[in-house]
Amino acid sequence: MAPIRHLALVACIVLAPIAVAEPDPVEDIITGAFEALKAGNNEQAMALLQTAYEDALEKPLTEQVTPVIDATFLALEMGEDEFANKMINHVLNSYEADYGKQSQELIDVALEMGERLNYGAKRALANYALTISQKAHATDRMAHARTEIRAGRILADDSASQEEARELLTATVKAIETQYGKDATELIPALMALGHANVGLFNNRFENNSSKRRRVYSRAVKIAEKSGDAMLHAKTLFDAGEQLLMGNSDRAMVYMHKSFDAYTALMGPTHPEAGMVALRIASVHADEAAGGRRKHMKDMRRYAEHAIEGLRTSDTHREEHISALGILARYYERREKHDDATPYVLEIDRIRGEMNGGDADPHPLQQVLFARPSSLANSRVKGTVSVEFVIDEEGFVRDFTITASDVYKSVQTEVRRTVERWRYAPKMSGGKPVKDIVTATFPFDWERPRRIF
């Protein structure tokens, strides 16, 4: 098998924790490599990656994929293309040997790696899967269409391949229409993938093609509605809204709100599925409100309340319940209705205490950012401010003190003014909220504004 060449470097990497029943020593090694890389110790990081890769090879083949992908992320970040190439090709060669050169298992693992890796590797793996699928499904066009949909999404995530993705998925849509008709539900995944490609392509071209984006999603939503499958309709509305958010389309929230209405009508307002949709909507409105768009405040509160209603009784959505409570607490904090925020702050603490055996560290809920004082609008500011303060039993900042500083007095005043407005879920000890002393150092590096003549 020809090796995959020219793997581009990843711009940044975040390794999400892997949900496993017991700690995985290989993943622990990879986490150590990530920490070494963050600290600038590339030599140690590389040595740990080599060890992780060798240990991963001792696992059954299907269990090797996740650690190899995580290790490949880091290798690409470090510029170790040859090592990354070696790991990718090990998985592909092993699957080919075990399952066959044209097996669905080989196609699926190539797509899985393409979905989780980046840039050059993403494109190479998508095209590799397409090549294998075309041969494997030479007499089954719809099986190949399923590969095209996943590969098209992968290519759409690579800015250099978005036109290629759009052409591929347009052809896929036409093939499904020919096979099943223009109102077939089989079209929905292909239309959603095509919409995803359109969003990325038009954003990168700085073109205002919102109508083209909307037509694809509108068609998918109409097909789902015509099908009579209420769950499919609700899900399609939500997915369309989620994807349009990436393109900053004003239509995104229309779909999201309709999705919540559909889930609520189908399952009731207290169902966790409705709560999760409401939480996503509340999060979007909260982000918009934080950016200064106050018209989103009302919906921020409304959907946070819906989210709490749907999530409060679910033992499997406790983190999400905390998030919804936090949004509502921030709503009241921004309106300076601190007493109204307090019940939600204390409820967050109660849940966090239950989840952590009665103990939990303080958790920030509302942290206003520092603003440059107007008196320093044309000045260079560089230095630090060290502070100490108490977080009381209701999460308020008390007894604020500046312990050290080498910046202007006006910056120190801004730090005091800002931090005293912060709100936390307080520290929990033995299942009860308690005071906690916090020390912190805030660095400042504000450049002098450039003069334009």
WOBEL-V711558 format. One record per backbone hydrogen bond with DSSP energy under -0.5 kcal/mol. NH is the residue of the N-H (numbers start at 1). CO is the residue of the C=O. Records with the same first field share a line. If there is no record, write none. Layout:
# WOBEL-V711558
NH: CO / CO
This chain:
# WOBEL-V711558
5: 3
8: 6
16: 14
20: 18
25: 23
28: 24
29: 25
30: 26
31: 27
32: 28
33: 29
34: 30
35: 31
36: 32
37: 33
38: 34
39: 35
40: 37
41: 36
42: 40
45: 41
46: 42
47: 43
48: 44
49: 45
50: 46
51: 47
52: 48
53: 49
54: 50
55: 51
56: 52
57: 53
58: 55
59: 56
63: 60
64: 60 / 61
65: 61
67: 63
68: 64
69: 65
70: 66
71: 67
72: 68
73: 69
74: 70
75: 71
76: 72
77: 73
78: 74
79: 76
80: 75
81: 79
84: 80
85: 81
86: 82
87: 83
88: 84
89: 85
90: 86
91: 87
92: 88
93: 89
94: 90
95: 91
96: 92
97: 93
98: 94
99: 95
100: 95 / 96
103: 100
107: 103
108: 104
109: 105
110: 106
111: 107
112: 108
113: 109
114: 110
115: 111
116: 112
117: 113
121: 118
122: 118
123: 119
124: 120
125: 121
126: 122
127: 123
128: 124
129: 125
130: 126
131: 127
132: 128
133: 129
134: 130
135: 131
136: 132
137: 133
138: 135
140: 137
144: 140
145: 141
146: 142
147: 143
148: 144
149: 145
150: 146
151: 147
152: 148
153: 149
154: 150
155: 151
156: 152
157: 153 / 154
158: 155
159: 157
161: 158
162: 159
165: 161
166: 162
167: 163
168: 164
169: 165
170: 166
171: 167
172: 168
173: 169
174: 170
175: 171
176: 172
177: 173
178: 174
179: 175
180: 176
181: 176 / 177
184: 181
187: 184
188: 185
190: 186
191: 187
192: 188
193: 189
194: 190
195: 191
196: 192
197: 193
198: 194
199: 195
200: 196
201: 197
202: 198
203: 199
204: 200
205: 201
206: 203
207: 202
209: 207
212: 209
213: 209
214: 210
215: 211
216: 212
217: 213
218: 214
219: 215
220: 216
221: 217
222: 218
223: 219
224: 220
225: 221
226: 222
227: 223
228: 225
229: 224
230: 228
233: 229
234: 230
235: 231
236: 232
237: 233
238: 234
239: 235
240: 236
241: 237
242: 238
243: 239
244: 240
245: 241
246: 242 / 243
247: 244
248: 245
249: 244
252: 249
254: 250
255: 251
256: 252
257: 253
258: 254
259: 255
260: 256
261: 257
262: 258
263: 259
264: 260
265: 261
266: 262
267: 263
268: 263 / 264
271: 268
274: 271
275: 271
276: 272
277: 273
278: 274
279: 275
280: 276
281: 277
282: 278
283: 279
284: 280
285: 281
286: 282
287: 283
288: 284
289: 285
290: 286
291: 287
292: 289
293: 288
294: 292
296: 293
297: 294
300: 296
301: 297
302: 298
303: 299
304: 300
305: 301
306: 302
307: 303
308: 304
309: 305
310: 306
311: 307
312: 308
314: 311
315: 313
317: 314
321: 317
322: 318
323: 319
324: 320
325: 321
326: 322
327: 323
328: 324
329: 325
330: 326
331: 327
332: 328
333: 329
334: 330
335: 331
336: 333
337: 332
338: 336
341: 337
342: 338
343: 339
344: 341
345: 341
346: 342
347: 343
348: 344
349: 345
350: 346
351: 347
352: 348
353: 349
354: 350
355: 351
356: 352
357: 354
358: 353
359: 356
360: 428
363: 425
365: 423
366: 423
368: 366
376: 373
377: 374
379: 376
381: 446
383: 444
385: 442
386: 404
387: 440
388: 401
389: 438
390: 398
391: 436
392: 390 / 396
395: 392
397: 422
398: 390
401: 388
403: 386 / 401
404: 386
406: 384
411: 408
412: 408
413: 409
414: 410
415: 411
416: 412
417: 413
418: 414
419: 415
420: 416
421: 418
422: 419
423: 366
424: 395
425: 363
426: 424
427: 434
428: 360
429: 432
431: 358
432: 429
434: 427
436: 391
438: 389
440: 387
442: 385
443: 441
444: 383
446: 381
447: 445
453: 451
